[in-house]
Amino acid sequence: MSTETRRSVTKVLIANRGEIAVRVIRACRAEGIASVAIYSDADATALHVRLADEAWHVGPAPATESYLDVDAVLAAAEASGADAIHPGYGFLSENAAFAQRLMEAGLTWIGPPIDAIKAMGTKIDARERMINAGVPVVPGATAEPGSGDAGLVAAATEMGLPVLIKASSGGGGKGMRAVHEASELTAAIAGAKREAAAAFSDETVYVEKLLIAPRHVEVQVFADSHGNVVHVGERECSIQRRHQKVIEEAPSPVLEPALREAMGQAAVAAAKAVGYEGAGTVEFMLDSAGEFYFLEMNTRLQVEHPVTELVWGVDLVRAQLRVARGEALPWAQADLSPRGHAIEARIYAEAPAAGFLPQVGTIARLRVDLGPGMRWDSGYAEGDEVGVNYDPMLAKLIAWGPDREVARTRLAAALRTMALHGVVTNRGFLVDVLEHPKFIEGDTHTGFIAEHYPNGWELPVPPRAALVVAGLADAHRRAGGGGGFAAIVETSAPWRGVTPTFGRTGGS
């Protein structure tokens, strides 16, 4: 993408919502750039709308009729006078057609070149490019032309089980099926294709060797339009549930300097292979023998970028804005060095003890103790409604420390003392994972949750005193008493975080 089409960045429309929209708005403010929010009917009073310099309505609550409506988003950009669009992550962030249209409208795209998005948009094509660039990839295969599902079965059988059936398009764990038995292949292929078609309008799938208990390690890359490409270290994202990341950290607790440098250089080679510009992430699988393999490249900012910012002392979003203006990278590889350790926990509106079912409600109280080294990124505030229309992630709580153990204990303590009432969250589960002996040891892999919580997660049995006092609070409320007594009960140790079935409006 030529720099001439990316010069004007004085008023940015953020084509997103929630915490990432808030994050971009704050970066714009730091750069002296005006910000424009967009919102659906469900987000009319959302935090990102309140924080932006101006906001424009783009449609009804369903994302397909608002945040994913390209015509509505571009109309808002024109009406507001925005000269650039930042897509955040998700939604339209990796949509090459959207990027093409906004550029044709004379807007600056705060993202990578369209050809790079297309090159990495399908995993099959991306694998071929990486092989040609000398980047190691997980062994995989596609069906012979015209052979259909039978060809995939044959490819999987020849490769040897276990294998992973994967959608060529998209991400987020959709269109993926692990297969351990030959009898499961046909059903797994059909299921992956159905899910891929529904999620990405592309049912193409391929077969990949299933690595046993690998780590998920990704490398942050950044490039400008002047030929400069750097890596900004790695993040370990092995704590996942159904291929969705839950806890991320930087650096990885197991990478030695030589391996870190090798992965960083491989990520840089991957970015150069597609003529990349801007912020991107190259994801690898790391096996127990220390061998790493290319998984995919995300041509956008990642949810977990804060851990990189805290450890490497950079502002990735402000760098995106500057590179989009045509400026050179603010740092060379020699300028970048890590300091300390950071861990991020994703706080979801979900009930881990009920199969992680999504939850709704109004955030009646929100208090987070942000001591030294703590960061809170969220798109919600006290009084906001949490609905069913969008991703259930409420916030990210990130802790930095001079070493991993300090970061871990800071994060666990902040989660434990956080008061978030009105919506059930996964807070207790996050604390449990952070305090698991294997996590403390750094002994993690992508199957960590399935291995250590095979039957799901259960709420701890509350102390008897907690039940007695909570019961008294409930009786007080039912008798017409005020909320003061109940509020004390809900925020007092040792029963903070308990979610009894009586009288609570919700808890975390």
Summary of the structure (lengths in Angstrom):
residues: 508
radius of gyration: 23.2
end to end distance: 45.6
largest distance: 72.7
contacts: 1757
relative contact order: 0.10
helix: 38%
strand: 24%
